[in-house]
Amino acid sequence: NDSCYLPPLRCPAVCRLDPYDGLPESYLIHGGRTPNNEISSSLYLLTMDSRGCNRKLTVRCQEKELVAEVPGARYGHTMSMVQSRGKTACVLFGGRSYMPAGERTTESWNSVIDCTSQVFLFDLEFGCSSAHTLPELHDGQSFHVALSREDCVYFIGGHSLTSDSRPPRLFRLRVELLQGSPLLTCETLDTGLSISSAIVTRTGPSHKYIILGGYQSDSQKRLECSTVILDEKGIQFEPLEPPNWTPDIIHSRTWFGGSNGEGNILLGVPTE
């Protein structure tokens, strides 16, 4: 539960925690699907630990236990940090998992479905998790983008298995961490992006992001880029001149990657 070993190889939801209350920068790692088609529900906290006389830096990976209404095993979901009234909490939403055991047959044993559209909220200090159902979030979605600023989280795009589509959805979730029970409200906004599995990088200390990569359909990559700005007024999208994509990227069927520091993105293209 408290070691220097990383969790098994999989595709989890990852969330960065800015330094606060004297604690260092850290990362939350939840769930994911392994190459062996195992889906996890574990939650880890990844930090850099500096100990000993030589102050050697060591990767520290601690498994966190959640209690109460705990999110089930999933992948393709997101985690985001919110701050309200001097408190901090983590928001988990979306993703996919296997069909319930009672509905699985030999033919559909490895079939996956979108998880319910519940929003899970948990604190890291006590590990208490709560599930919230909001009328605006009535369809499951996976591989969407989640961006947060203060007490708001924006859910952008995503793929729905039920309709096999990527509707240009945009939701704003507001979380008020009141004394006792939290209050969650959701609003549907008009300007979204039709995108799934996109790559996001933050370009500086302000809440300005670049979204690129991802897919517009199963057979069409999204080669456009967008700048997203979160401020006191809400969310703004601006088109951004894309880079000169190499022929390998243009003609590939799939691509993947992630943020490689502020303003940098690492892209990978599988060989055919």
Disulfide bonds with the S-S distance in Angstrom:
none
